[in-house]
């Protein structure tokens, strides 16, 4: 869940209006009138997904149809856990005493996943090779 509530405006004549847009599509915010002729606009984004990465969130405020609104915008940047992790080996079975190459692959993480190897609760392979693609 993402909560945005940083728009405060002094009331004017006519009263100001606030619009929120995500990628140029208007979304509904909540207006609160505060003491001292101040208007606060809040926006709650409860269901952000991977599809919202790099979306532009814009707030526009105006008090006249005859003037351009003042606006500010941010680009959404998010971190994601891996979608999938798997261990890949060229062998169908492993035998004691053999040397084998195992590859752990993680997909969909942002930033890149930190991969570590564990055995019985103890971290292993501190000199493992890492490649990111």
C-alpha positions as CSV (number, residue, x, y, z in Angstrom):
1,X,0.0,0.0,0.0
2,X,1.3,3.4,-0.9
3,X,0.0,6.6,0.7
4,X,0.7,10.0,-0.8
5,X,-0.4,13.1,1.2
6,X,1.8,16.0,0.6
7,X,-0.4,18.5,-1.2
8,X,-1.3,21.5,1.0
9,X,-2.8,24.6,-0.5
10,X,-4.1,27.9,0.9
11,X,-7.7,28.5,-0.1
12,X,-8.4,31.0,-2.8
13,X,-11.2,32.4,-4.9
14,X,-12.5,30.3,-6.5
15,X,-11.7,27.3,-4.3
16,X,-8.8,25.3,-5.6
17,X,-9.3,21.9,-7.2
18,X,-6.7,19.1,-7.0
19,X,-6.4,16.3,-9.6
20,X,-4.3,13.2,-9.3
21,X,-3.1,11.3,-12.4
22,X,-1.2,8.1,-12.9
23,X,0.2,7.9,-16.4
24,X,-2.2,10.7,-17.5
25,X,-5.3,8.8,-16.2
26,X,-7.2,10.6,-13.4
27,X,-7.6,8.8,-10.1
28,X,-9.6,9.9,-7.1
29,X,-8.0,11.5,-4.1
30,X,-9.4,12.6,-0.8
31,X,-9.8,16.3,0.0
32,X,-9.6,17.5,3.6
33,X,-10.2,21.1,4.7
34,X,-7.8,22.1,7.6
35,X,-7.8,25.2,9.9
36,X,-6.3,28.3,8.4
37,X,-7.9,28.0,5.0
38,X,-5.7,25.0,4.0
39,X,-6.8,22.2,1.7
40,X,-5.0,18.8,1.9
41,X,-5.3,16.2,-0.8
42,X,-4.4,12.6,-0.1
43,X,-4.1,9.7,-2.4
44,X,-4.1,6.0,-1.4
45,X,-2.7,3.5,-3.8
46,X,-3.6,0.1,-2.2
47,X,-2.7,-2.3,-5.1
48,X,0.5,-1.3,-6.7
49,X,1.9,-4.1,-8.9
50,X,4.9,-4.7,-11.1
51,X,3.0,-3.0,-13.9
52,X,3.3,0.3,-12.0
53,X,7.1,0.4,-12.2
54,X,8.1,3.7,-13.8
55,X,4.6,5.0,-13.8
56,X,4.3,8.8,-13.5
57,X,2.2,10.0,-10.5
58,X,1.2,13.6,-11.0
59,X,-0.7,16.1,-8.8
60,X,-2.3,19.2,-10.4
61,X,-3.8,22.1,-8.5
62,X,-5.7,25.1,-9.9
63,X,-8.4,27.5,-9.0
64,X,-9.5,28.7,-12.4
65,X,-10.5,27.2,-15.7
66,X,-8.7,30.1,-17.3
67,X,-5.2,29.3,-16.1
68,X,-2.8,26.4,-16.3
69,X,-2.7,24.2,-13.2
70,X,0.4,24.0,-11.1
71,X,1.7,20.5,-11.1
72,X,4.4,18.2,-9.7
73,X,5.2,14.7,-10.7
74,X,7.2,11.7,-9.5
75,X,8.2,8.5,-11.3
76,X,7.4,5.4,-9.3
77,X,10.4,3.2,-8.5
78,X,9.9,-0.1,-6.7
79,X,11.8,-3.1,-5.4
80,X,10.6,-6.6,-6.1
81,X,11.3,-10.0,-4.6
82,X,12.2,-12.8,-7.0
83,X,9.4,-14.3,-9.0
84,X,11.1,-17.7,-9.2
85,X,14.3,-19.3,-7.9
86,X,15.7,-22.6,-9.2
87,X,18.8,-24.8,-8.9
88,X,20.1,-26.0,-12.3
89,X,22.5,-28.9,-12.7
90,X,23.7,-30.7,-15.9
91,X,23.5,-34.0,-14.0
92,X,20.3,-36.0,-13.3
93,X,21.9,-37.5,-10.1
94,X,24.9,-36.7,-8.0
95,X,27.3,-39.1,-6.3
96,X,29.5,-38.7,-3.2
97,X,33.0,-37.6,-3.9
98,X,32.1,-36.1,-7.3
99,X,32.7,-32.5,-8.4
100,X,29.6,-30.8,-9.8
101,X,28.6,-27.4,-11.0
102,X,25.3,-26.1,-9.6
103,X,23.7,-22.9,-10.7
104,X,21.1,-21.0,-8.7
105,X,19.0,-18.7,-10.9
106,X,16.6,-16.1,-9.6
107,X,14.2,-14.2,-11.9
108,X,12.2,-11.0,-11.5
109,X,14.1,-9.4,-8.5
110,X,14.7,-5.7,-8.5
111,X,17.4,-4.9,-7.6
112,X,19.1,-8.2,-8.5
113,X,18.6,-10.9,-5.9
114,X,21.4,-11.7,-3.4
115,X,22.0,-15.4,-3.8
116,X,23.7,-17.5,-1.1
117,X,24.1,-21.2,-0.5
118,X,23.3,-22.8,2.8
119,X,23.7,-26.3,4.3
120,X,22.2,-27.3,7.7
121,X,21.8,-23.7,8.7
122,X,25.4,-22.8,7.8
123,X,26.3,-20.5,4.9
124,X,28.4,-22.2,2.3
125,X,30.4,-21.2,-0.8
126,X,31.6,-17.7,0.2
127,X,33.7,-17.7,-3.0
128,X,30.9,-18.6,-5.4
129,X,30.9,-16.8,-8.8
130,X,28.1,-14.3,-9.4
131,X,26.8,-13.1,-12.7
132,X,23.9,-10.8,-13.4
133,X,22.0,-10.8,-16.7
